[in-house]
Structures are given as C-alpha cells and as structure tokens.
C-alpha cells in the first residue's frame, strides 16, 4: 500500500507551533478533516487555531503499523514538533 503524506503546520492562538504529518490513502480534503480531528483529540478546537496548513508532500510505501491504522481509521499521524509533554 502506498500512502500520501500531508505535511501539516498549525499555529495556535497561544503561540504554540505544531507540526505533524497526516498519512492517508485519500485526498487532501480528507487529510484536512483528519488533521482537524487529531487536533480536537488533543484538546484544540477551531477557535484555538490562528493559522493552519495541510499540504500534500509525497507518497511512500506504508509500513504494517501505518497500513493497519489506515485500514481501521482512514489515517495515521506522525507528530514532529510541538507535542512534547
């Protein structure tokens, strides 16, 4: 299975910068919806976000963990910056 990688950047109203990738086999609109859902799951609502960008980056083969998540949920998230506890 090949997946599309959508490079996602979010700036929150409190000044935090979040960077993550959305991996899916679907199109850009679905990736944006998955990004929004991921942010909501992490306690951020639309009103908490001052700026957001979710752009197609590239395609790559999915490893088994990613393929399983996409089969079950439609997407997989790789956090890159701003999610450290």
Secondary structure, DSSP 8 states (H G I E B T S, - for coil): -EEEEEEEEEEETTS-EEEEEEEESS-HHHHHHHHHHHHHHTT--GGGEEEEEEEEEEEEE--HHHHHHHHHHS-EEEEEES---
